[in-house]
Amino acid sequence: MENSSKRVLSILTVLILLAVTLTGCTGNEGGAAGKTVTINVFNWGDYIGESTIRDFEDKYPGIKVNYENFSTNEDMYVKIKTGGSAYDVAIPSDYMIKRMLDEGLLNKIDMNNIPNYKFIDQRFKNLSFDPGNEYSVPYMWGTVGILYNKTMVDDTIDSWEVLWDKKYSKQILMPDSERDSIGVTLKMLGYSMNTKNVAELEAARDKLIEQKPLVLAYVVDEVKDMMIGESAAMAVVWSGDAYYCMSENENLEYVIPKEGTNYWFDSMIIPSTSKHQKEAELFIDFMCDPEVAFANADYIGYATPHSEAMKLLDPELTSDRNAYPLMEDLVNCEIFEYPGDEVNKQYNRIWTEVKAD
Amino acid sequence: MKKPWLSYPYILWMTIFIIVPLVLVLYYSLTVKVDGTVVFSLDNFAKVMQPIYLKVLWRSVVLAVASTVICLVLGYPVAMILSGRDLSRKNTLVMLFVIPMWMNFLLRTYAWMTLLDRKGVINLLLGSIGLPQANILYTDWAVILGMVYNFLPFMVLPIFSVLSKIDRSLIEAAEDLGSNSFKVFIRIIFPLSLPGVVSGITMVFMPAVTTFIISKLLGGSQYTLIGNLIEDQFMRVYDWNFGSALSIIMMLMILASMALMSRYDKEEAGGGLI
Protein backbone atom coordinates (compact mmCIF):
# COMPACT_ATOMS: atom_id res chain seq x y z
CA MET A 1 0.00 0.00 0.00
CA GLU A 2 2.68 2.40 1.11
CA ASN A 3 4.80 1.47 -1.89
CA SER A 4 2.14 1.93 -4.51
CA SER A 5 1.09 5.34 -3.25
CA LYS A 6 4.74 6.40 -3.42
CA ARG A 7 4.85 5.22 -7.00
CA VAL A 8 1.71 7.15 -7.87
CA LEU A 9 3.17 10.20 -6.22
CA SER A 10 6.42 9.97 -8.19
CA ILE A 11 4.59 9.49 -11.48
CA LEU A 12 2.45 12.52 -10.69
CA THR A 13 5.55 14.56 -9.91
CA VAL A 14 7.16 13.60 -13.19
CA LEU A 15 4.00 14.49 -15.08
CA ILE A 16 3.70 17.85 -13.38
CA LEU A 17 7.38 18.63 -14.02
CA LEU A 18 6.97 17.68 -17.66
CA ALA A 19 3.88 19.82 -18.00
CA VAL A 20 5.57 22.80 -16.38
CA THR A 21 8.72 22.57 -18.49
CA LEU A 22 6.77 22.02 -21.70
CA THR A 23 4.43 24.93 -21.19
CA GLY A 24 7.51 26.93 -20.21
CA CYS A 25 9.04 26.13 -23.57
CA THR A 26 6.13 27.30 -25.65
CA GLY A 27 5.79 30.39 -23.52
CA ASN A 28 9.43 31.33 -24.07
CA GLU A 29 9.28 30.66 -27.77
CA GLY A 30 6.27 32.89 -28.17
CA GLY A 31 7.95 35.60 -26.16
CA ALA A 32 11.14 35.55 -28.18
CA ALA A 33 9.69 35.64 -31.67
CA GLY A 34 6.66 37.74 -30.92
CA LYS A 35 3.26 36.12 -31.04
CA THR A 36 2.98 33.44 -33.71
CA VAL A 37 -0.07 33.93 -35.87
CA THR A 38 -1.61 31.09 -37.86
CA ILE A 39 -3.41 31.98 -41.05
CA ASN A 40 -5.77 29.58 -42.78
CA VAL A 41 -5.30 29.41 -46.53
CA PHE A 42 -7.96 27.67 -48.61
CA ASN A 43 -6.98 26.70 -52.14
CA TRP A 44 -7.80 24.26 -54.94
CA GLY A 45 -6.05 20.87 -54.84
CA ASP A 46 -2.61 20.77 -56.57
CA TYR A 47 -2.64 24.51 -57.10
CA ILE A 48 0.49 25.90 -55.50
CA GLY A 49 4.26 25.56 -55.92
CA GLU A 50 6.00 22.80 -54.02
CA SER A 51 7.83 25.03 -51.58
CA THR A 52 5.74 28.20 -51.71
CA ILE A 53 4.17 27.79 -48.28
CA ARG A 54 7.50 26.90 -46.68
CA ASP A 55 9.20 29.90 -48.33
CA PHE A 56 6.51 32.17 -46.96
CA GLU A 57 6.95 30.81 -43.44
CA ASP A 58 10.71 31.25 -43.74
CA LYS A 59 10.31 34.83 -44.81
CA TYR A 60 7.80 35.64 -42.05
CA PRO A 61 8.80 33.50 -39.05
CA GLY A 62 5.92 34.92 -37.00
CA ILE A 63 3.30 33.55 -39.33
CA LYS A 64 2.36 29.93 -39.71
CA VAL A 65 0.22 28.76 -42.59
CA ASN A 66 -2.50 26.19 -42.19
CA TYR A 67 -3.11 25.11 -45.78
CA GLU A 68 -6.33 23.37 -46.85
CA ASN A 69 -7.73 22.19 -50.18
CA PHE A 70 -11.09 22.18 -51.89
CA SER A 71 -12.07 20.63 -55.19
CA THR A 72 -14.87 22.84 -56.49
CA ASN A 73 -16.02 26.41 -55.98
CA GLU A 74 -19.26 25.13 -54.49
CA ASP A 75 -17.45 23.10 -51.84
CA MET A 76 -15.40 26.12 -50.90
CA TYR A 77 -18.41 28.40 -50.74
CA VAL A 78 -20.33 26.16 -48.36
CA LYS A 79 -17.36 25.84 -46.02
CA ILE A 80 -16.85 29.58 -45.84
CA LYS A 81 -20.56 30.32 -45.65
CA THR A 82 -21.17 27.97 -42.74
CA GLY A 83 -18.17 29.51 -40.97
CA GLY A 84 -16.78 26.31 -39.48
CA SER A 85 -13.23 27.58 -39.62
CA ALA A 86 -12.08 31.13 -40.12
CA TYR A 87 -10.22 31.20 -43.44
CA ASP A 88 -7.93 34.16 -44.05
CA VAL A 89 -7.19 33.70 -47.74
CA ALA A 90 -9.16 31.74 -50.32
CA ILE A 91 -8.81 31.43 -54.08
CA PRO A 92 -12.23 31.05 -55.75
CA SER A 93 -13.14 31.77 -59.38
CA ASP A 94 -14.88 34.74 -60.97
CA TYR A 95 -18.58 33.87 -60.59
CA MET A 96 -18.08 32.61 -57.06
CA ILE A 97 -16.26 35.81 -56.10
CA LYS A 98 -19.26 37.77 -57.35
CA ARG A 99 -21.62 35.59 -55.35
CA MET A 100 -19.57 35.95 -52.18
CA LEU A 101 -19.28 39.68 -52.71
CA ASP A 102 -23.05 39.98 -53.11
CA GLU A 103 -23.54 38.04 -49.89
CA GLY A 104 -21.06 40.14 -47.95
CA LEU A 105 -18.59 37.31 -47.47
CA LEU A 106 -15.55 39.30 -48.61
CA ASN A 107 -13.34 41.82 -46.86
CA LYS A 108 -11.88 44.74 -48.76
CA ILE A 109 -8.20 44.31 -49.51
CA ASP A 110 -6.04 47.37 -48.89
CA MET A 111 -4.06 47.51 -52.12
CA ASN A 112 -1.51 49.79 -50.44
CA ASN A 113 -0.44 46.69 -48.54
CA ILE A 114 -0.02 44.76 -51.78
CA PRO A 115 2.82 46.65 -53.49
CA ASN A 116 3.38 43.74 -55.86
CA TYR A 117 -0.11 44.27 -57.25
CA LYS A 118 1.51 46.57 -59.82
CA PHE A 119 2.92 43.50 -61.57
CA ILE A 120 -0.54 42.18 -62.41
CA ASP A 121 -1.15 42.71 -66.12
CA GLN A 122 -3.71 45.39 -67.01
CA ARG A 123 -5.82 42.77 -68.81
CA PHE A 124 -6.64 41.21 -65.46
CA LYS A 125 -7.71 44.32 -63.65
CA ASN A 126 -11.21 45.81 -63.52
CA LEU A 127 -12.83 42.45 -64.32
CA SER A 128 -16.61 42.25 -64.20
CA PHE A 129 -16.78 40.46 -60.85
CA ASP A 130 -14.63 43.08 -59.11
CA PRO A 131 -14.83 46.27 -61.19
CA GLY A 132 -13.01 48.47 -58.69
CA ASN A 133 -10.17 46.00 -57.89
CA GLU A 134 -11.06 46.22 -54.23
CA TYR A 135 -11.74 42.63 -53.24
CA SER A 136 -9.58 40.31 -55.29
CA VAL A 137 -6.04 39.83 -56.55
CA PRO A 138 -5.69 37.63 -59.66
CA TYR A 139 -3.88 34.35 -59.06
CA MET A 140 -4.18 32.27 -62.23
CA TRP A 141 -6.39 32.16 -65.27
CA GLY A 142 -7.18 29.73 -68.00
CA THR A 143 -9.72 27.97 -70.13
CA VAL A 144 -11.69 24.74 -70.18
CA GLY A 145 -11.02 22.38 -73.05
CA ILE A 146 -10.57 18.80 -74.13
CA LEU A 147 -7.40 16.93 -73.28
CA TYR A 148 -7.09 13.85 -75.47
CA ASN A 149 -4.66 11.07 -76.15
CA LYS A 150 -3.47 11.12 -79.76
CA THR A 151 -2.83 7.39 -79.78
CA MET A 152 -6.37 6.58 -78.63
CA VAL A 153 -8.31 9.02 -80.80
CA ASP A 154 -8.21 9.06 -84.59
CA ASP A 155 -10.57 11.96 -85.33
CA THR A 156 -9.72 15.61 -85.34
CA ILE A 157 -10.96 16.94 -82.06
CA ASP A 158 -12.35 20.42 -82.48
CA SER A 159 -15.87 20.22 -81.09
CA TRP A 160 -17.55 19.39 -77.80
CA GLU A 161 -19.67 16.92 -79.78
CA VAL A 162 -16.94 14.31 -79.62
CA LEU A 163 -17.91 13.85 -75.97
CA TRP A 164 -21.17 12.31 -77.20
CA ASP A 165 -19.50 10.02 -79.76
CA LYS A 166 -20.44 6.41 -78.96
CA LYS A 167 -17.12 5.29 -80.40
CA TYR A 168 -15.46 6.56 -77.23
CA SER A 169 -17.81 4.83 -74.83
CA LYS A 170 -16.21 4.50 -71.36
CA GLN A 171 -13.21 6.50 -72.58
CA ILE A 172 -14.50 9.92 -71.54
CA LEU A 173 -13.88 11.73 -68.27
CA MET A 174 -16.11 14.60 -67.23
CA PRO A 175 -15.49 17.10 -64.44
CA ASP A 176 -17.46 16.51 -61.25
CA SER A 177 -18.19 20.22 -61.11
CA GLU A 178 -21.61 21.54 -61.97
CA ARG A 179 -20.81 24.77 -63.80
CA ASP A 180 -18.12 23.18 -65.95
CA SER A 181 -20.04 20.09 -67.04
CA ILE A 182 -23.28 21.97 -67.64
CA GLY A 183 -21.35 24.82 -69.25
CA VAL A 184 -19.66 22.80 -71.97
CA THR A 185 -22.96 21.08 -72.74
CA LEU A 186 -24.70 24.43 -73.11
CA LYS A 187 -21.92 25.56 -75.44
CA MET A 188 -22.28 22.44 -77.54
CA LEU A 189 -26.00 23.10 -77.85
CA GLY A 190 -25.22 26.63 -78.97
CA TYR A 191 -26.48 28.34 -75.82
CA SER A 192 -24.75 30.70 -73.48
CA MET A 193 -22.82 29.21 -70.57
CA ASN A 194 -24.53 31.76 -68.40
CA THR A 195 -28.05 30.99 -69.52
CA LYS A 196 -30.89 31.74 -67.14
CA ASN A 197 -33.39 29.94 -69.36
CA VAL A 198 -34.68 26.84 -67.59
CA ALA A 199 -35.65 25.15 -70.87
CA GLU A 200 -32.07 25.46 -72.11
CA LEU A 201 -30.76 24.10 -68.83
CA GLU A 202 -33.10 21.15 -69.05
CA ALA A 203 -31.98 20.49 -72.60
CA ALA A 204 -28.42 20.39 -71.27
CA ARG A 205 -29.53 18.01 -68.51
CA ASP A 206 -31.09 15.63 -71.04
CA LYS A 207 -27.90 15.77 -73.10
CA LEU A 208 -25.78 14.99 -70.04
CA ILE A 209 -28.01 12.09 -69.05
CA GLU A 210 -27.76 10.81 -72.62
CA GLN A 211 -23.97 11.04 -72.31
CA LYS A 212 -23.79 9.25 -68.97
CA PRO A 213 -23.40 5.69 -70.30
CA LEU A 214 -20.37 6.85 -72.30
CA VAL A 215 -18.66 8.50 -69.33
CA LEU A 216 -16.02 6.50 -67.52
CA ALA A 217 -16.11 8.67 -64.40
CA TYR A 218 -16.82 12.14 -63.04
CA VAL A 219 -13.61 13.34 -61.45
CA VAL A 220 -11.79 16.51 -60.44
CA ASP A 221 -8.16 16.22 -59.37
CA GLU A 222 -7.93 12.50 -60.22
CA VAL A 223 -8.20 13.41 -63.90
CA LYS A 224 -4.48 14.12 -64.12
CA ASP A 225 -3.32 10.69 -62.96
CA MET A 226 -5.90 9.02 -65.17
CA MET A 227 -4.94 10.90 -68.32
CA ILE A 228 -1.22 10.54 -67.70
CA GLY A 229 -1.73 6.82 -67.01
CA GLU A 230 -3.80 6.53 -70.22
CA SER A 231 -6.86 5.14 -68.45
CA ALA A 232 -9.12 7.23 -70.68
CA ALA A 233 -8.96 8.70 -74.16
CA MET A 234 -10.26 12.18 -73.44
CA ALA A 235 -11.26 14.46 -70.62
CA VAL A 236 -12.77 17.87 -70.07
CA VAL A 237 -10.11 19.70 -68.08
CA TRP A 238 -8.87 23.10 -67.00
CA SER A 239 -6.00 24.35 -69.12
CA GLY A 240 -3.31 24.20 -66.45
CA ASP A 241 -4.08 20.60 -65.60
CA ALA A 242 -3.86 19.88 -69.32
CA TYR A 243 -0.39 21.41 -69.58
CA TYR A 244 0.76 19.57 -66.50
CA CYS A 245 -0.42 16.26 -68.04
CA MET A 246 1.17 17.09 -71.39
CA SER A 247 4.50 17.64 -69.69
CA GLU A 248 4.23 14.16 -68.20
CA ASN A 249 2.89 12.27 -71.23
CA GLU A 250 3.73 13.40 -74.74
CA ASN A 251 0.77 11.59 -76.33
CA LEU A 252 -1.58 14.12 -74.86
CA GLU A 253 -2.90 17.20 -76.64
CA TYR A 254 -5.15 20.05 -75.49
CA VAL A 255 -7.73 21.85 -77.63
CA ILE A 256 -10.27 24.57 -77.12
CA PRO A 257 -13.34 23.46 -79.10
CA LYS A 258 -14.63 25.73 -81.85
CA GLU A 259 -18.00 26.34 -80.18
CA GLY A 260 -16.10 28.33 -77.59
CA THR A 261 -15.54 27.71 -73.95
CA ASN A 262 -15.32 29.23 -70.54
CA TYR A 263 -12.32 31.30 -69.62
CA TRP A 264 -11.93 31.90 -65.98
CA PHE A 265 -9.95 33.77 -63.39
CA ASP A 266 -9.05 32.48 -59.96
CA SER A 267 -8.29 35.30 -57.58
CA MET A 268 -7.13 35.59 -54.02
CA ILE A 269 -9.71 37.00 -51.66
CA ILE A 270 -9.99 37.57 -47.92
CA PRO A 271 -13.20 36.08 -46.50
CA SER A 272 -15.09 38.20 -43.98
CA THR A 273 -14.43 35.47 -41.40
CA SER A 274 -10.72 36.36 -41.42
CA LYS A 275 -9.23 37.39 -38.10
CA HIS A 276 -5.81 38.23 -39.50
CA GLN A 277 -6.32 40.79 -42.24
CA LYS A 278 -2.74 42.09 -42.02
CA GLU A 279 -1.12 38.68 -42.31
CA ALA A 280 -3.53 37.70 -45.07
CA GLU A 281 -2.46 40.75 -47.06
CA LEU A 282 1.19 39.84 -46.48
CA PHE A 283 0.47 36.42 -47.87
CA ILE A 284 -1.28 37.79 -50.95
CA ASP A 285 1.56 40.20 -51.57
CA PHE A 286 4.07 37.38 -51.19
CA MET A 287 2.21 35.36 -53.82
CA CYS A 288 2.54 38.32 -56.22
CA ASP A 289 6.28 38.57 -55.76
CA PRO A 290 7.79 38.02 -59.26
CA GLU A 291 10.04 35.14 -58.18
CA VAL A 292 7.30 33.40 -56.21
CA ALA A 293 4.68 33.91 -58.91
CA PHE A 294 7.08 32.50 -61.48
CA ALA A 295 7.96 29.42 -59.41
CA ASN A 296 4.28 28.87 -58.78
CA ALA A 297 3.15 29.16 -62.40
CA ASP A 298 6.08 27.10 -63.57
CA TYR A 299 5.19 24.29 -61.20
CA ILE A 300 1.40 24.10 -61.55
CA GLY A 301 1.20 24.88 -65.27
CA TYR A 302 -1.61 27.42 -65.24
CA ALA A 303 -1.43 30.77 -67.01
CA THR A 304 -0.26 33.55 -64.75
CA PRO A 305 -1.69 37.06 -64.86
CA HIS A 306 1.64 38.31 -63.53
CA SER A 307 3.59 40.27 -66.16
CA GLU A 308 7.04 39.73 -64.61
CA ALA A 309 6.48 36.03 -63.96
CA MET A 310 5.38 35.63 -67.57
CA LYS A 311 8.68 37.02 -68.79
CA LEU A 312 10.55 34.45 -66.73
CA LEU A 313 8.56 31.50 -68.07
CA ASP A 314 9.58 29.37 -71.04
CA PRO A 315 8.72 31.49 -74.14
CA GLU A 316 7.58 28.34 -75.91
CA LEU A 317 4.78 28.03 -73.36
CA THR A 318 3.76 31.66 -73.17
CA SER A 319 3.59 31.90 -76.96
CA ASP A 320 1.36 28.81 -77.17
CA ARG A 321 -2.05 30.26 -77.87
CA ASN A 322 -3.84 27.35 -76.23
CA ALA A 323 -1.99 27.94 -72.98
CA TYR A 324 -1.91 31.74 -73.14
CA PRO A 325 -4.74 32.67 -75.49
CA LEU A 326 -4.94 36.23 -76.72
CA MET A 327 -8.18 38.08 -76.35
CA GLU A 328 -8.93 37.64 -80.05
CA ASP A 329 -8.75 33.87 -79.61
CA LEU A 330 -11.53 33.99 -77.08
CA VAL A 331 -14.33 35.33 -79.29
CA ASN A 332 -16.89 32.62 -78.53
CA CYS A 333 -15.76 32.30 -74.98
CA GLU A 334 -17.46 33.50 -71.86
CA ILE A 335 -16.58 34.19 -68.26
CA PHE A 336 -18.95 32.51 -65.82
CA GLU A 337 -21.30 34.90 -64.13
CA TYR A 338 -23.23 34.28 -60.98
CA PRO A 339 -26.82 33.90 -62.22
CA GLY A 340 -28.48 34.85 -58.94
CA ASP A 341 -29.82 32.57 -56.22
CA GLU A 342 -32.94 31.43 -58.02
CA VAL A 343 -31.22 30.38 -61.24
CA ASN A 344 -28.32 28.98 -59.26
CA LYS A 345 -30.79 26.60 -57.63
CA GLN A 346 -31.75 25.44 -61.10
CA TYR A 347 -28.09 24.72 -61.88
CA ASN A 348 -27.84 22.76 -58.62
CA ARG A 349 -31.00 20.85 -59.44
CA ILE A 350 -29.90 20.03 -62.99
CA TRP A 351 -26.57 18.68 -61.85
CA THR A 352 -28.11 16.68 -58.99
CA GLU A 353 -30.56 15.15 -61.47
CA VAL A 354 -27.80 14.25 -63.89
CA LYS A 355 -25.79 12.60 -61.15
CA ALA A 356 -28.80 10.85 -59.59
CA ASP A 357 -30.10 9.35 -62.82
CA MET B 1 -26.30 -0.05 -5.55
CA LYS B 2 -27.86 2.69 -7.65
CA LYS B 3 -25.53 5.56 -8.36
CA PRO B 4 -27.49 7.93 -10.56
CA TRP B 5 -24.68 10.51 -10.66
CA LEU B 6 -22.57 7.99 -12.55
CA SER B 7 -24.89 8.34 -15.51
CA TYR B 8 -24.79 12.14 -15.65
CA PRO B 9 -21.77 12.43 -17.95
CA TYR B 10 -23.41 9.91 -20.24
CA ILE B 11 -26.70 11.81 -20.24
CA LEU B 12 -24.84 15.03 -20.97
CA TRP B 13 -22.94 13.35 -23.79
CA MET B 14 -26.14 11.93 -25.26
CA THR B 15 -27.89 15.27 -25.08
CA ILE B 16 -25.11 17.20 -26.78
CA PHE B 17 -24.12 14.71 -29.42
CA ILE B 18 -27.29 12.74 -30.09
CA ILE B 19 -30.45 14.53 -28.98
CA VAL B 20 -29.55 18.05 -30.05
CA PRO B 21 -28.31 17.06 -33.53
CA LEU B 22 -31.39 14.89 -34.05
CA VAL B 23 -33.67 17.74 -33.11
CA LEU B 24 -31.76 20.03 -35.47
CA VAL B 25 -32.03 17.57 -38.33
CA LEU B 26 -35.74 17.20 -37.67
CA TYR B 27 -36.13 20.99 -37.50
CA TYR B 28 -34.32 21.55 -40.80
CA SER B 29 -36.23 18.79 -42.53
CA LEU B 30 -39.58 20.29 -41.57
CA THR B 31 -38.83 23.87 -42.51
CA VAL B 32 -37.98 25.87 -45.62
CA LYS B 33 -36.64 29.37 -45.99
CA VAL B 34 -38.96 31.71 -47.87
CA ASP B 35 -37.63 35.23 -48.36
CA GLY B 36 -35.40 34.97 -45.33
CA THR B 37 -38.04 33.71 -42.93
CA VAL B 38 -38.27 30.12 -41.81
CA VAL B 39 -41.64 28.48 -42.29
CA PHE B 40 -42.97 25.02 -41.50
CA SER B 41 -43.30 22.87 -44.57
CA LEU B 42 -43.43 19.30 -45.78
CA ASP B 43 -41.97 20.26 -49.15
CA ASN B 44 -38.65 18.60 -48.41
CA PHE B 45 -40.31 15.26 -47.85
CA ALA B 46 -42.47 15.73 -50.92
CA LYS B 47 -39.27 16.31 -52.87
CA VAL B 48 -37.79 13.04 -51.62
CA MET B 49 -40.78 11.27 -53.15
CA GLN B 50 -39.92 12.51 -56.64
CA PRO B 51 -39.15 9.58 -58.96
CA ILE B 52 -35.54 10.63 -59.48
CA TYR B 53 -34.78 10.54 -55.76
CA LEU B 54 -36.77 7.36 -55.20
CA LYS B 55 -34.54 5.84 -57.86
CA VAL B 56 -31.49 6.81 -55.79
CA LEU B 57 -33.07 5.30 -52.66
CA TRP B 58 -33.87 2.11 -54.51
CA ARG B 59 -30.35 1.89 -55.93
CA SER B 60 -28.85 2.34 -52.44
CA VAL B 61 -31.01 -0.41 -50.97
CA VAL B 62 -30.30 -2.81 -53.84
CA LEU B 63 -26.54 -2.32 -53.63
CA ALA B 64 -26.59 -2.58 -49.82
CA VAL B 65 -28.69 -5.75 -49.84
CA ALA B 66 -26.49 -7.28 -52.52
CA SER B 67 -23.33 -6.61 -50.58
CA THR B 68 -24.92 -7.82 -47.31
CA VAL B 69 -25.91 -11.10 -48.94
CA ILE B 70 -22.43 -11.54 -50.42
CA CYS B 71 -20.89 -10.75 -47.04
CA LEU B 72 -23.10 -13.36 -45.38
CA VAL B 73 -22.34 -16.02 -47.96
CA LEU B 74 -18.61 -15.35 -47.77
CA GLY B 75 -18.48 -14.54 -44.09
CA TYR B 76 -20.34 -17.46 -42.54
CA PRO B 77 -17.93 -20.16 -43.74
CA VAL B 78 -15.00 -17.95 -42.73
CA ALA B 79 -16.47 -17.56 -39.26
CA MET B 80 -16.94 -21.33 -39.05
CA ILE B 81 -13.35 -21.98 -40.05
CA LEU B 82 -12.10 -19.41 -37.58
CA SER B 83 -14.13 -20.93 -34.75
CA GLY B 84 -12.82 -24.38 -35.55
CA ARG B 85 -11.10 -26.39 -32.88
CA ASP B 86 -7.47 -25.94 -33.91
CA LEU B 87 -6.55 -23.34 -31.33
CA SER B 88 -2.98 -22.51 -32.29
CA ARG B 89 -3.95 -21.52 -35.81
CA LYS B 90 -7.13 -19.79 -34.76
CA ASN B 91 -5.54 -16.79 -33.10
CA THR B 92 -3.25 -16.16 -36.05
CA LEU B 93 -6.15 -16.39 -38.47
CA VAL B 94 -8.32 -14.02 -36.48
CA MET B 95 -5.36 -11.68 -36.27
CA LEU B 96 -4.81 -11.82 -40.03
CA PHE B 97 -8.46 -11.01 -40.50
CA VAL B 98 -8.38 -8.03 -38.20
CA ILE B 99 -5.07 -6.48 -39.26
CA PRO B 100 -6.37 -4.84 -42.46
CA MET B 101 -8.89 -3.00 -40.29
CA TRP B 102 -6.04 -1.15 -38.59
CA MET B 103 -5.45 0.66 -41.84
CA ASN B 104 -7.50 3.66 -42.69
CA PHE B 105 -10.68 2.86 -44.53
CA LEU B 106 -10.05 5.55 -47.16
CA LEU B 107 -6.58 4.23 -47.91
CA ARG B 108 -7.92 0.74 -48.41
CA THR B 109 -10.52 2.06 -50.83
CA TYR B 110 -7.94 4.11 -52.74
CA ALA B 111 -5.81 0.99 -52.95
CA TRP B 112 -8.64 -0.74 -54.80
CA MET B 113 -8.69 2.10 -57.33
CA THR B 114 -5.07 1.38 -58.21
CA LEU B 115 -5.69 -2.35 -58.30
CA LEU B 116 -8.77 -2.16 -60.52
CA ASP B 117 -7.63 0.58 -62.88
CA ARG B 118 -7.44 -0.16 -66.60
CA LYS B 119 -3.67 -0.05 -66.33
CA GLY B 120 -3.77 -1.38 -62.80
CA VAL B 121 -2.08 -4.33 -61.15
CA ILE B 122 -4.90 -6.79 -61.79
CA ASN B 123 -5.11 -5.99 -65.48
CA LEU B 124 -1.34 -6.15 -65.84
CA LEU B 125 -1.39 -9.64 -64.34
CA LEU B 126 -4.31 -10.72 -66.51
CA GLY B 127 -2.62 -9.27 -69.58
CA SER B 128 0.69 -10.97 -68.87
CA ILE B 129 -0.91 -14.41 -68.93
CA GLY B 130 -2.92 -13.57 -72.02
CA LEU B 131 -6.33 -13.17 -70.43
CA PRO B 132 -8.81 -10.44 -71.44
CA GLN B 133 -8.85 -7.23 -69.40
CA ALA B 134 -11.39 -6.74 -66.65
CA ASN B 135 -12.75 -3.22 -66.66
CA ILE B 136 -14.72 -3.15 -63.49
CA LEU B 137 -13.53 0.10 -61.95
CA TYR B 138 -16.33 2.71 -62.11
CA THR B 139 -19.08 0.12 -62.42
CA ASP B 140 -21.58 -0.93 -59.78
CA TRP B 141 -19.57 -4.15 -59.40
CA ALA B 142 -16.67 -2.09 -58.15
CA VAL B 143 -18.97 -0.40 -55.64
CA ILE B 144 -20.25 -3.76 -54.38
CA LEU B 145 -16.71 -5.08 -54.23
CA GLY B 146 -15.66 -2.07 -52.17
CA MET B 147 -18.55 -2.55 -49.77
CA VAL B 148 -17.97 -6.28 -49.36
CA TYR B 149 -14.26 -5.80 -48.85
CA ASN B 150 -14.65 -3.04 -46.31
CA PHE B 151 -17.57 -4.46 -44.35
CA LEU B 152 -16.84 -8.21 -44.40
CA PRO B 153 -15.16 -8.18 -40.94
CA PHE B 154 -18.36 -6.73 -39.47
CA MET B 155 -20.14 -9.86 -40.67
CA VAL B 156 -17.47 -12.38 -39.72
CA LEU B 157 -16.63 -11.19 -36.22
CA PRO B 158 -20.12 -11.30 -34.63
CA ILE B 159 -20.84 -14.70 -36.18
CA PHE B 160 -17.42 -15.93 -35.09
CA SER B 161 -17.94 -14.84 -31.52
CA VAL B 162 -21.37 -16.51 -31.31
CA LEU B 163 -20.08 -19.68 -32.92
CA SER B 164 -17.14 -19.95 -30.55
CA LYS B 165 -19.48 -19.76 -27.58
CA ILE B 166 -21.74 -22.61 -28.67
CA ASP B 167 -21.82 -25.35 -26.08
CA ARG B 168 -19.97 -28.30 -27.65
CA SER B 169 -22.05 -30.79 -25.66
CA LEU B 170 -25.13 -29.84 -27.69
CA ILE B 171 -23.34 -30.81 -30.87
CA GLU B 172 -22.05 -33.99 -29.32
CA ALA B 173 -25.54 -34.85 -28.10
CA ALA B 174 -26.95 -34.41 -31.59
CA GLU B 175 -24.21 -36.56 -33.01
CA ASP B 176 -24.87 -39.23 -30.38
CA LEU B 177 -28.51 -39.24 -31.40
CA GLY B 178 -27.46 -40.05 -34.94
CA SER B 179 -27.42 -36.73 -36.77
CA ASN B 180 -24.98 -36.38 -39.61
CA SER B 181 -22.89 -33.22 -39.79
CA PHE B 182 -25.28 -31.55 -42.23
CA LYS B 183 -28.21 -32.09 -39.90
CA VAL B 184 -26.14 -30.88 -36.94
CA PHE B 185 -25.47 -27.69 -38.83
CA ILE B 186 -29.08 -27.12 -39.87
CA ARG B 187 -30.69 -28.06 -36.53
CA ILE B 188 -28.08 -26.96 -33.97
CA ILE B 189 -25.28 -24.72 -35.18
CA PHE B 190 -27.16 -22.43 -37.53
CA PRO B 191 -30.11 -21.69 -35.21
CA LEU B 192 -27.72 -21.03 -32.34
CA SER B 193 -25.64 -18.68 -34.47
CA LEU B 194 -28.63 -16.57 -35.57
CA PRO B 195 -28.03 -13.74 -33.08
CA GLY B 196 -24.57 -13.32 -34.62
CA VAL B 197 -25.98 -13.47 -38.12
CA VAL B 198 -28.59 -10.86 -37.28
CA SER B 199 -26.09 -8.46 -35.78
CA GLY B 200 -23.72 -9.12 -38.69
CA ILE B 201 -26.43 -8.28 -41.20
CA THR B 202 -27.31 -5.09 -39.36
CA MET B 203 -23.68 -4.07 -39.05
CA VAL B 204 -23.04 -4.57 -42.76
CA PHE B 205 -26.31 -3.23 -44.09
CA MET B 206 -26.17 0.03 -42.13
CA PRO B 207 -22.81 1.32 -43.35
CA ALA B 208 -23.47 -0.09 -46.84
CA VAL B 209 -26.73 1.76 -47.28
CA THR B 210 -25.30 5.01 -45.98
CA THR B 211 -21.86 5.02 -47.62
CA PHE B 212 -20.93 7.84 -49.93
CA ILE B 213 -17.20 7.55 -50.28
CA ILE B 214 -17.12 4.05 -51.76
CA SER B 215 -19.55 4.98 -54.51
CA LYS B 216 -17.66 8.21 -55.11
CA LEU B 217 -14.23 6.63 -55.44
CA LEU B 218 -14.96 3.22 -56.92
CA GLY B 219 -18.10 4.29 -58.81
CA GLY B 220 -16.50 7.42 -60.27
CA SER B 221 -19.36 9.55 -58.90
CA GLN B 222 -21.73 7.92 -61.38
CA TYR B 223 -23.67 5.77 -58.98
CA THR B 224 -25.31 8.32 -56.75
CA LEU B 225 -26.42 6.66 -53.53
CA ILE B 226 -28.49 8.29 -50.83
CA GLY B 227 -25.27 9.04 -48.94
CA ASN B 228 -23.90 10.94 -51.93
CA LEU B 229 -27.17 12.81 -52.30
CA ILE B 230 -27.05 13.89 -48.66
CA GLU B 231 -23.38 14.86 -48.86
CA ASP B 232 -24.16 16.92 -51.95
CA GLN B 233 -26.97 18.79 -50.23
CA PHE B 234 -24.73 19.76 -47.35
CA MET B 235 -21.41 20.29 -49.12
CA ARG B 236 -22.28 21.63 -52.57
CA VAL B 237 -25.87 22.75 -52.90
CA TYR B 238 -26.20 24.25 -49.42
CA ASP B 239 -29.76 22.98 -49.06
CA TRP B 240 -29.68 21.71 -45.51
CA ASN B 241 -33.45 21.36 -45.41
CA PHE B 242 -33.61 18.81 -48.20
CA GLY B 243 -30.45 17.13 -46.92
CA SER B 244 -32.04 16.75 -43.49
CA ALA B 245 -35.23 15.33 -44.96
CA LEU B 246 -33.15 12.75 -46.81
CA SER B 247 -31.29 11.94 -43.58
CA ILE B 248 -34.56 11.43 -41.71
CA ILE B 249 -35.82 9.09 -44.43
CA MET B 250 -32.59 7.16 -44.23
CA MET B 251 -32.77 6.92 -40.45
CA LEU B 252 -36.33 5.62 -40.73
CA MET B 253 -35.17 3.01 -43.21
CA ILE B 254 -32.43 1.86 -40.88
CA LEU B 255 -34.78 1.83 -37.89
CA ALA B 256 -37.27 -0.23 -39.86
CA SER B 257 -34.64 -2.73 -40.91
CA MET B 258 -33.34 -3.00 -37.36
CA ALA B 259 -36.84 -3.52 -35.98
CA LEU B 260 -37.41 -6.22 -38.56
CA MET B 261 -34.14 -7.92 -37.73
CA SER B 262 -34.64 -7.80 -33.98
CA ARG B 263 -38.12 -9.33 -34.29
CA TYR B 264 -36.73 -12.13 -36.37
CA ASP B 265 -33.93 -12.54 -33.90
CA LYS B 266 -36.31 -12.92 -30.93
CA GLU B 267 -38.62 -15.34 -32.64
CA GLU B 268 -35.88 -17.64 -33.78
CA ALA B 269 -33.38 -17.49 -31.00
CA GLY B 270 -35.80 -16.84 -28.15
CA GLY B 271 -38.34 -19.45 -29.21
CA GLY B 272 -35.63 -21.91 -30.03
CA LEU B 273 -32.98 -23.39 -27.87
CA ILE B 274 -31.64 -20.59 -25.72
Interface residues (C-beta under 8 A of the other chain):
Chain A: T72 E74 D75 Y77 V78 K81 K170 D176 E178 K212 V215 L216 A217 Y218 V219 M226 G229 E230 S231 N348 T352 E353 K355 A356 D357
Chain B: I52 Y53 K55 V56 D117 R118 K119 N135 Y138 G219 G220 S221 Q222 T224 N228 L229 D232 F234 M235 R236 V237 Y238 D239
